[in-house]
């Protein structure tokens, strides 16, 4: 994928370096993976999932969503309250009811404590894999432009069968919990039955042709029958999710296909004869990637004419402009997007980057303010610290630029660089200031980590 600006997928695809670690492989099959950050996709999943998480007694803000750029059908939970989705699943679920069923099932694993009970058994196989993923999510490097999606790629092998092998008992428990949670939201759980029937058809396939969900979530006829019996007893069996959720899911599918598939494939899925918003969105993204802004921007304009206050459409158009050397035009679009979605840190990051890239001293301090807010919201995103360092440098504040660079190096696991930059920052920052104390902390942390590595 072409290098573009860090942010998320709906507005920026960024090929980034990832901090990687070896993983335990249980089979010959491995595949490289990449992580995607996309404000719109993450937001839509949260819209669907929040009522389910609340019904399960979870704190929605504590649950983290991760999207893996992989065309196979899979979703899993690991490392605490982390839910991972393959792009293949998000594209292939047929409706919101099916995605809700998957969400509720994975939530059942979290609420049921299945991860905690299996922690020791999976520790060796999972630990380094998860570490590489979560570090990768933080290791977005600078370079390129964009405003929405960061796709972070690495060479780490994805050992699917080493991830998490839930037992059939735990699978059935998660199924039953899913129905309970969806009943509490007043929504049908028939989508989970539909999804499992699709998976059940795959069990007869050779291992190499199965989607990984089948291998990590064993399906049996007894399990489907038990779930079906419970679903049929639900008073909400006919209560489908709001049609608006299907509209939102169609946007996710359109965006992923537009970004991840070749233009010809996208146009086969979304032909010119299809005038729906999702189809125009997919084609706009696909044309922009060619790049053909003469076709992309008019399509975005039709969407914004219908929804002028949609922050994700604004972000997407801004990304198209930014990545084609028109940052000055992108800034007001991103400013409006931030005003409409002030808690979307990735959009605020995109605005800060665009402001820094414009050769206007008046925009430097607003850029710093936006990037500092983004850093507070998502301190593990190393791209934020890179652009903040650039902004501080433009403002002539070399001490803070060094400190931001030290923050970035530490999050990328570059402890030697982090220690050197933090010590240089200490020499430039006012003694006893909060920034100077933070630099001392980074230097000390980096020193401890360097000693630990030497002892291993």
C-alpha positions as CSV (number, residue, x, y, z in Angstrom):
1,X,0.0,0.0,0.0
2,X,1.2,3.5,-0.8
3,X,2.7,5.5,2.1
4,X,0.3,8.1,3.2
5,X,-0.4,10.0,6.3
6,X,-0.9,8.4,9.7
7,X,-4.4,8.4,11.0
8,X,-6.9,5.8,10.0
9,X,-8.3,4.0,7.0
10,X,-11.2,6.2,6.1
11,X,-8.8,9.0,5.7
12,X,-5.3,7.6,5.5
13,X,-3.6,4.4,4.7
14,X,-0.1,4.5,6.0
15,X,2.4,1.7,5.4
16,X,4.4,1.8,8.6
17,X,7.2,0.1,10.4
18,X,6.2,-2.1,13.2
19,X,8.0,-3.3,16.3
20,X,8.0,-7.0,15.7
21,X,8.7,-10.1,17.8
22,X,8.9,-13.8,16.9
23,X,5.8,-15.9,17.5
24,X,5.3,-19.5,18.2
25,X,4.1,-21.3,15.1
26,X,2.0,-24.4,15.5
27,X,1.6,-25.2,11.8
28,X,3.4,-24.6,8.6
29,X,0.9,-22.1,7.6
30,X,1.7,-18.5,8.5
31,X,0.8,-15.2,7.0
32,X,2.1,-11.7,7.3
33,X,-0.4,-9.2,8.8
34,X,-1.0,-5.5,9.0
35,X,-3.1,-3.5,11.4
36,X,-5.5,-0.8,10.3
37,X,-6.5,2.3,12.2
38,X,-9.6,3.9,10.9
39,X,-11.7,6.3,13.0
40,X,-14.9,5.7,11.1
41,X,-14.7,1.9,11.2
42,X,-13.8,1.9,14.8
43,X,-16.6,4.3,15.6
44,X,-19.2,2.2,13.7
45,X,-18.1,-1.0,15.5
46,X,-18.4,0.8,18.8
47,X,-21.9,2.1,17.9
48,X,-23.0,-1.5,17.4
49,X,-21.0,-3.0,20.3
50,X,-21.6,-0.5,23.1
51,X,-25.1,-1.7,24.1
52,X,-23.8,-5.3,24.1
53,X,-20.8,-4.4,26.3
54,X,-23.1,-2.5,28.7
55,X,-25.5,-5.5,28.8
56,X,-22.5,-7.7,29.7
57,X,-21.4,-5.3,32.5
58,X,-18.3,-4.2,30.7
59,X,-17.1,-0.6,30.6
60,X,-17.1,0.3,26.9
61,X,-14.2,2.7,27.2
62,X,-12.0,-0.2,28.5
63,X,-12.6,-2.4,25.5
64,X,-10.1,-1.9,22.7
65,X,-10.9,-2.6,19.0
66,X,-8.2,-3.8,16.6
67,X,-8.6,-4.4,12.9
68,X,-6.3,-6.8,11.1
69,X,-5.9,-6.4,7.3
70,X,-6.6,-10.0,6.4
71,X,-9.1,-11.3,4.0
72,X,-10.0,-14.4,5.9
73,X,-13.0,-14.7,8.2
74,X,-11.9,-14.3,11.8
75,X,-12.5,-12.4,15.0
76,X,-11.0,-13.2,18.4
77,X,-10.3,-11.8,21.9
78,X,-7.0,-11.8,23.6
79,X,-4.8,-9.9,26.0
80,X,-7.6,-8.7,28.3
81,X,-10.4,-6.7,26.8
82,X,-9.1,-6.6,23.2
83,X,-11.3,-7.6,20.4
84,X,-9.6,-8.2,17.0
85,X,-11.5,-8.3,13.7
86,X,-10.2,-9.4,10.3
87,X,-11.2,-7.1,7.5
88,X,-12.5,-10.3,5.7
89,X,-15.1,-10.7,8.4
90,X,-16.2,-7.1,8.3
91,X,-16.6,-7.3,4.5
92,X,-18.3,-10.7,4.4
93,X,-20.9,-10.4,7.2
94,X,-24.2,-9.9,5.5
95,X,-25.9,-7.6,7.9
96,X,-25.7,-5.9,11.2
97,X,-27.4,-8.8,13.0
98,X,-24.6,-11.1,12.0
99,X,-21.9,-8.7,13.2
100,X,-23.8,-8.1,16.4
101,X,-23.9,-11.9,16.9
102,X,-20.1,-12.2,16.5
103,X,-19.6,-9.2,18.8
104,X,-21.8,-10.6,21.5
105,X,-20.1,-14.0,21.3
106,X,-16.6,-12.5,21.6
107,X,-17.9,-10.4,24.5
108,X,-19.1,-13.6,26.1
109,X,-15.6,-14.9,26.1
110,X,-14.4,-11.7,27.9
111,X,-17.3,-11.6,30.4
112,X,-17.0,-15.4,31.1
113,X,-13.3,-15.1,32.1
114,X,-12.3,-17.6,29.4
115,X,-9.1,-15.6,28.7
116,X,-8.1,-15.6,32.4
117,X,-8.6,-19.3,32.8
118,X,-6.6,-20.1,29.8
119,X,-3.9,-17.6,30.4
120,X,-1.2,-19.9,31.5
121,X,-1.8,-22.4,28.8
122,X,-1.6,-19.8,26.1
123,X,1.0,-17.6,27.6
124,X,4.0,-18.7,25.6
125,X,2.1,-18.9,22.3
126,X,0.2,-15.7,22.6
127,X,2.4,-13.4,24.6
128,X,4.9,-12.4,21.9
129,X,2.3,-12.4,19.2
130,X,0.1,-10.0,21.1
131,X,3.1,-7.9,22.1
132,X,4.0,-7.5,18.4
133,X,0.5,-6.5,17.5
134,X,0.0,-4.0,20.2
135,X,3.4,-2.5,19.7
136,X,2.7,-2.4,16.0
137,X,-0.4,-0.5,16.7
138,X,1.7,2.1,18.5
139,X,4.5,2.1,16.0
140,X,3.2,4.3,13.2
141,X,6.1,6.1,11.7
142,X,6.1,9.4,10.0
143,X,6.2,10.1,6.3
144,X,3.5,10.5,3.8
145,X,0.3,12.3,4.4
146,X,-3.3,11.5,5.0
147,X,-6.0,12.1,7.4
148,X,-7.8,9.0,8.3
149,X,-6.4,5.5,8.2
150,X,-3.1,4.1,9.3
151,X,-2.4,0.7,8.0
152,X,0.5,-0.6,9.8
153,X,2.3,-3.5,8.2
154,X,5.0,-5.8,9.4
155,X,6.6,-9.0,8.6
156,X,5.5,-10.8,11.8
157,X,3.9,-14.2,11.1
158,X,0.3,-14.7,12.1
159,X,0.2,-18.1,13.6
160,X,-3.6,-18.4,13.6
161,X,-3.8,-21.8,15.3
162,X,-1.5,-20.6,18.1
163,X,-3.8,-17.7,19.0
164,X,-6.5,-19.1,21.2
165,X,-8.1,-22.5,21.1
166,X,-11.4,-22.1,23.0
167,X,-12.9,-25.4,24.1
168,X,-16.3,-26.5,22.8
169,X,-17.7,-25.9,26.3
170,X,-16.4,-22.3,26.3
171,X,-17.8,-21.8,22.9
172,X,-21.2,-22.9,24.0
173,X,-21.0,-20.8,27.1
174,X,-20.1,-17.8,24.9
175,X,-23.0,-18.5,22.6
176,X,-25.5,-18.6,25.5
177,X,-24.0,-15.4,26.9
178,X,-24.4,-13.8,23.5
179,X,-28.1,-14.5,23.5
180,X,-28.5,-13.2,27.0
181,X,-26.7,-9.9,26.2
182,X,-28.6,-9.4,22.9
183,X,-31.9,-10.1,24.8
184,X,-31.0,-7.4,27.2
185,X,-30.6,-5.0,24.3
186,X,-33.9,-6.1,22.8
187,X,-32.3,-7.4,19.7
188,X,-32.5,-10.8,17.9
189,X,-29.5,-13.2,18.1
190,X,-30.5,-15.0,14.9
191,X,-27.5,-13.4,13.2
192,X,-25.1,-15.5,15.3
193,X,-26.9,-18.7,14.2
194,X,-26.6,-17.6,10.6
195,X,-22.9,-16.9,11.0
196,X,-22.2,-20.3,12.7
197,X,-24.0,-22.1,10.0
198,X,-21.7,-20.6,7.4
199,X,-18.7,-21.7,9.5
200,X,-20.2,-25.2,10.0
201,X,-20.1,-25.6,6.2
202,X,-16.4,-25.1,6.4
203,X,-15.5,-27.8,8.8
204,X,-15.5,-30.4,6.0
205,X,-12.8,-28.4,4.2
206,X,-9.2,-29.2,4.4
207,X,-7.4,-27.2,7.1
208,X,-5.6,-25.1,4.6
209,X,-8.9,-23.9,3.1
210,X,-10.7,-23.2,6.3
211,X,-11.2,-19.7,7.6
212,X,-9.2,-19.3,10.9
213,X,-12.4,-18.7,12.9
214,X,-13.3,-22.3,12.4
215,X,-9.9,-23.4,13.8
216,X,-10.0,-21.1,16.9
217,X,-13.8,-21.4,17.5
218,X,-14.8,-25.0,17.0
219,X,-18.2,-25.5,15.6
220,X,-20.4,-28.6,16.0
221,X,-23.9,-29.6,15.1
222,X,-24.7,-29.9,18.8
223,X,-23.5,-26.4,19.4
224,X,-25.6,-24.9,16.6
225,X,-28.6,-26.9,17.7
226,X,-28.3,-25.7,21.3
227,X,-27.9,-22.1,20.2
228,X,-30.8,-22.4,17.8
229,X,-33.0,-23.8,20.5
230,X,-32.2,-20.9,22.8
231,X,-32.6,-18.3,20.1
232,X,-36.1,-19.7,19.2
233,X,-37.2,-19.2,22.8
234,X,-36.1,-15.5,22.8
235,X,-39.0,-13.0,22.8
236,X,-36.8,-10.8,20.5
237,X,-36.2,-13.4,17.8
238,X,-38.0,-11.2,15.2
239,X,-36.5,-7.9,16.5
240,X,-34.0,-6.9,13.9
241,X,-31.4,-4.2,14.6
242,X,-32.1,-0.7,13.4
243,X,-31.9,-0.4,9.6
244,X,-29.5,2.4,10.2
245,X,-26.9,-0.1,11.5
246,X,-27.0,-1.9,8.2
247,X,-26.4,1.5,6.5
248,X,-23.4,2.1,8.7
249,X,-22.1,-1.4,8.1
250,X,-22.4,-0.9,4.3
251,X,-20.1,2.1,4.7
252,X,-17.5,0.0,6.5
253,X,-17.6,-2.6,3.7
254,X,-17.5,0.1,1.0
255,X,-14.5,1.8,2.6
256,X,-12.5,-1.4,3.2
257,X,-13.1,-2.6,-0.4
258,X,-12.3,0.8,-1.8
259,X,-9.0,0.9,0.1
260,X,-7.9,-2.7,-0.1
261,X,-9.0,-3.9,-3.5
262,X,-7.9,-2.9,-7.0
263,X,-10.0,-0.4,-8.8
264,X,-11.5,-3.0,-11.1
265,X,-12.6,-5.2,-8.2
266,X,-14.2,-2.2,-6.5
267,X,-16.1,-1.3,-9.6
268,X,-17.4,-4.8,-9.9
269,X,-18.7,-4.6,-6.4
270,X,-20.0,-1.0,-6.8
271,X,-20.7,-0.3,-10.5
272,X,-21.4,3.2,-11.8
273,X,-25.1,2.2,-12.1
274,X,-25.3,1.9,-8.3
275,X,-26.0,5.4,-7.0
276,X,-26.2,4.4,-3.3
277,X,-24.1,6.4,-0.8
278,X,-22.0,3.3,0.0
279,X,-21.3,2.7,-3.7
280,X,-20.3,6.3,-4.4
281,X,-18.1,6.2,-1.3
282,X,-16.3,3.0,-2.4
283,X,-15.7,4.4,-5.9
284,X,-14.5,7.7,-4.6
285,X,-11.9,6.0,-2.5
286,X,-10.9,3.6,-5.3
287,X,-10.4,6.4,-7.8
288,X,-8.4,8.5,-5.3
289,X,-6.0,5.6,-4.8
290,X,-5.3,5.3,-8.6
291,X,-5.0,8.4,-8.3
292,X,-7.7,10.1,-10.2
293,X,-9.0,13.0,-8.2
294,X,-11.1,14.2,-11.2
295,X,-13.3,11.2,-10.5
296,X,-12.9,11.0,-6.8
297,X,-13.6,14.5,-5.6
298,X,-16.9,14.9,-7.4
299,X,-18.2,11.7,-5.8
300,X,-17.1,13.0,-2.4
301,X,-18.9,16.3,-3.1
302,X,-22.2,14.4,-3.8
303,X,-21.9,12.7,-0.4
304,X,-21.1,15.9,1.4
305,X,-24.0,17.7,-0.4
306,X,-26.3,15.1,1.2
307,X,-24.5,15.0,4.6
308,X,-22.5,18.2,5.0
309,X,-21.9,17.6,8.7
310,X,-20.5,14.1,8.4
311,X,-17.0,14.2,10.0
312,X,-15.8,11.1,8.2
313,X,-16.8,12.3,4.7
314,X,-15.0,15.6,5.5
315,X,-11.9,13.7,6.7
316,X,-11.9,11.5,3.6
317,X,-12.1,14.5,1.2
318,X,-9.4,16.2,3.2
319,X,-7.1,13.2,2.9
320,X,-7.5,13.2,-0.8
321,X,-6.5,16.8,-1.0
322,X,-3.7,16.5,1.6
323,X,-2.0,13.6,-0.1
324,X,-2.1,15.4,-3.4
325,X,-0.3,18.5,-2.3
326,X,-3.4,20.6,-1.4
327,X,-2.9,20.8,2.4
328,X,-4.2,24.3,2.6
329,X,-7.6,23.2,1.2
330,X,-7.6,20.2,3.6
331,X,-7.2,22.3,6.7
332,X,-10.7,23.9,6.9
333,X,-12.3,20.5,6.1
334,X,-10.4,18.9,9.0
335,X,-11.2,21.8,11.3
336,X,-14.9,21.3,10.6
337,X,-14.5,17.5,11.1
338,X,-12.8,18.1,14.5
339,X,-15.6,20.5,15.6
340,X,-18.1,17.8,14.7
341,X,-16.2,14.9,16.3
342,X,-13.9,16.5,18.9
343,X,-13.1,13.1,20.6
344,X,-11.8,11.5,17.4
345,X,-8.0,11.6,18.1
346,X,-7.1,10.4,14.7
347,X,-8.9,13.2,12.9
348,X,-7.3,15.7,15.3
349,X,-3.9,14.2,14.5
350,X,-4.7,14.6,10.8
351,X,-5.6,18.3,11.3
352,X,-2.4,18.9,13.3
353,X,-0.3,17.3,10.6
354,X,-2.0,19.3,7.8
355,X,-1.5,22.5,9.8
356,X,2.2,21.8,10.3
357,X,2.6,21.1,6.6
358,X,1.2,24.4,5.5
359,X,3.8,27.1,5.3
360,X,2.0,29.5,7.6
361,X,3.5,30.4,11.0
362,X,0.1,31.3,12.3
363,X,-1.0,27.6,12.1
364,X,2.0,26.3,14.1
365,X,0.6,26.9,17.6
366,X,-2.9,25.6,16.6
367,X,-1.2,22.5,15.3
368,X,0.7,22.0,18.6
369,X,-2.6,22.3,20.5
370,X,-4.3,19.7,18.3
371,X,-1.4,17.3,18.5
372,X,-1.0,17.7,22.2
373,X,-4.7,16.8,22.6
374,X,-4.2,13.8,20.3
375,X,-1.2,12.7,22.3
376,X,-3.2,12.8,25.6
377,X,-6.0,10.8,24.0
378,X,-3.7,8.2,22.3
379,X,-0.2,8.4,23.9
380,X,0.9,5.1,22.4
381,X,0.5,6.4,18.8
382,X,4.1,7.1,17.9
383,X,3.0,9.1,14.8
384,X,1.5,11.7,17.1
385,X,4.8,12.3,18.8
386,X,6.6,12.5,15.5
387,X,4.4,15.3,14.2
388,X,4.4,17.0,17.6
389,X,8.2,17.0,17.4
390,X,8.1,18.6,14.0
391,X,5.6,21.2,15.3
392,X,7.7,22.1,18.3
393,X,10.7,22.5,16.1
394,X,8.8,24.8,13.8
395,X,7.9,26.8,16.9
396,X,11.5,27.0,17.9
397,X,11.0,24.9,21.1
398,X,13.8,22.5,20.7
399,X,13.5,21.1,24.2
400,X,10.0,20.0,23.7
401,X,10.8,18.7,20.2
402,X,13.5,16.5,21.8
403,X,11.1,15.3,24.4
404,X,8.4,14.4,21.8
405,X,11.0,12.5,19.8
406,X,12.1,10.7,23.0
407,X,8.4,9.7,23.6
408,X,8.2,8.3,20.1
409,X,11.5,6.4,20.3
410,X,10.4,4.8,23.6
411,X,7.1,3.6,22.1
412,X,8.9,2.1,19.2
413,X,11.2,0.2,21.5
414,X,14.3,2.2,20.5
415,X,15.5,2.6,24.1
416,X,19.0,3.9,23.2
417,X,17.6,6.7,21.1
418,X,15.0,7.4,23.8
419,X,17.6,7.8,26.5
420,X,19.8,10.0,24.3
421,X,16.9,12.3,23.2
422,X,15.5,12.5,26.8
423,X,18.9,13.5,28.2
424,X,19.3,16.2,25.5
425,X,15.8,17.4,26.2
426,X,16.7,17.8,29.9
427,X,19.5,20.1,29.0
428,X,17.2,22.3,27.1
429,X,14.1,22.4,29.3
430,X,13.7,24.5,32.4
431,X,15.0,22.7,35.5
432,X,12.1,21.3,37.6
433,X,9.5,21.8,35.0
434,X,6.9,19.1,34.3
435,X,8.5,18.5,30.9
436,X,12.0,18.2,32.4
437,X,10.7,15.7,34.9
438,X,9.1,13.7,32.2
439,X,12.4,13.6,30.3
440,X,14.1,12.2,33.4
441,X,11.5,9.5,33.7
442,X,12.0,8.5,30.0
443,X,15.8,8.4,30.4
444,X,15.5,6.3,33.6
445,X,13.0,3.9,32.0
446,X,15.1,3.5,28.9
447,X,18.2,2.8,31.1
448,X,16.4,0.1,33.1
449,X,15.1,-1.5,29.9
450,X,18.6,-1.5,28.4
451,X,20.0,-3.2,31.5
452,X,17.2,-5.8,31.4
453,X,17.9,-6.6,27.8
454,X,21.6,-7.1,28.5
455,X,20.8,-9.5,31.3
456,X,18.6,-11.7,29.0
